[in-house]
Amino acid sequence: MAGPLYSLKLPHNAFLAETYYIANCYVFPLLNNFIQTNDKIKKIGSNQAISGNSQLR
């Protein structure tokens, strides 16, 4: 009984490890990049709003 269970666990763990590896290498950096870009866009937008207000005055 222990044999088949172990052989069932092994591919599952390998799959999880590979998924985690792919996520670490590709998904998380993309997410970080996206979040940083979003923050930059927000900062640019707020700066433009501030400069636009000062020009109106």
C-alpha positions as a printed NumPy array, in Angstrom:
array([[  0.   ,   0.   ,   0.   ],
       [  2.84 ,   2.372,   0.81 ],
       [  4.424,   1.818,  -2.609],
       [  1.504,   2.977,  -4.806],
       [  0.803,   5.919,  -2.496],
       [  4.412,   7.046,  -2.747],
       [  4.376,   6.712,  -6.528],
       [  1.175,   8.793,  -6.589],
       [  2.689,  11.49 ,  -4.373],
       [  5.913,  11.815,  -6.344],
       [  4.562,  13.177,  -9.681],
       [  2.2  ,  15.471,  -7.772],
       [  5.092,  16.981,  -5.816],
       [  7.197,  17.26 ,  -8.954],
       [  4.299,  19.023, -10.668],
       [  3.909,  21.403,  -7.738],
       [  7.639,  22.099,  -7.679],
       [  7.643,  22.832, -11.411],
       [  4.566,  25.058, -11.116],
       [  6.174,  26.918,  -8.232],
       [  9.391,  27.29 , -10.235],
       [  7.505,  28.671, -13.246],
       [  5.576,  31.05 , -10.991],
       [  8.798,  32.233,  -9.353],
       [ 10.579,  32.774, -12.659],
       [  7.789,  34.257, -14.773],
       [  4.567,  35.066, -12.939],
       [  5.856,  36.907,  -9.865],
       [  8.302,  39.163, -11.758],
       [  5.518,  40.048, -14.21 ],
       [  3.18 ,  40.859, -11.327],
       [  5.855,  42.987,  -9.637],
       [  6.52 ,  44.776, -12.914],
       [  2.8  ,  45.385, -13.401],
       [  2.374,  46.748,  -9.867],
       [  5.402,  49.053, -10.227],
       [  4.131,  50.305, -13.592],
       [  0.71 ,  50.95 , -12.071],
       [  2.287,  52.941,  -9.249],
       [  4.307,  54.985, -11.748],
       [  1.184,  55.714, -13.797],
       [ -0.68 ,  56.794, -10.653],
       [  2.193,  59.057,  -9.614],
       [  2.387,  60.603, -13.088],
       [ -1.382,  61.108, -13.082],
       [ -1.384,  62.787,  -9.676],
       [  1.574,  64.984, -10.681],
       [ -0.278,  66.074, -13.809],
       [ -3.389,  66.804, -11.769],
       [ -1.362,  68.941,  -9.365],
       [  0.38 ,  70.825, -12.169],
       [ -2.955,  71.257, -13.967],
       [ -4.481,  72.809, -10.853],
       [ -1.595,  75.224, -10.437],
       [ -1.894,  76.257, -14.101],
       [ -5.612,  76.949, -13.661],
       [ -4.87 ,  79.338, -10.816]])
